Amino acid sequence: MAGFALYAKPLVSTIWDKAQECFKKQAGLWQIKGEIMFLKGNRDIVCIADTSMGKILFCSFICSFCL
């Protein structure tokens, strides 16, 4: 998993930097918290966000850390 051990909690700054590097976008705190929950192994994650708040970007974060 891209250098992260399962259940290891990456730093918020690590995810922030990775999002900036890969997608040229700044991640919102809710996106980073969701990513941390996913990387910790939580399978049931619910994130509710308005239109144009970056739900697709959140899913892309997951893919970028798993490749």
N, C-alpha and C positions, 0 to 999 in steps of 0.2 A: 504494500500500500504506500507507494511513493515515499518511503523512508519513515513512515510512522508505524509503530507497533500497534496492534489491536489494543484498544482501551487506553492507549497513551493520549494524554490531552495536549494537543499542540497549542502553542501560544497564539493568542488573538492576533498578535503582530505578524506571525508566520502566515496565517490564513489571509490577512489583509494584504500582505506583500505578494502572495501567490495570486490572488485575485487581480491585483493591479498589474502584475507581470503578464498573466495569461489573457485577461479580458479587457485590459485598459479601462477598468471601471473600479470605483471605490465600493467596497462591500458595506452593507448596512450591518449594524450590530445584531439584528435579528437573524441575518443570513449567517454570520459568523457563529452565533450560538447554535443554530441548527446544524451547521457543519461539524462543530465540536461534538454535538450529541451523536451525529452519524458516525464519526470516527471513533467514538467511545464504544460503539457497538449497539446503540439503541436502534431498534428496528421500527418502532412506532413513534414517528415524529409528526406533529401537526403544526404547521405554520400557516397563519391566516394573514393575508396581506391584500391591500387594495389593488386595483388595476394599476399597472405600470410601476409596481414597487419592487420588481426584480425576482419574481418567483422562478422564472426560467434561468436566471443567473444563478440562483441558489442550487438548482438541479445541475447546472454546469459545474459548479464548485465540486460537487460530489464526484462527478466524472473525472475532473482534473486531478483529484487526490487519489483516485483509485487506479489510474493508468500508470 
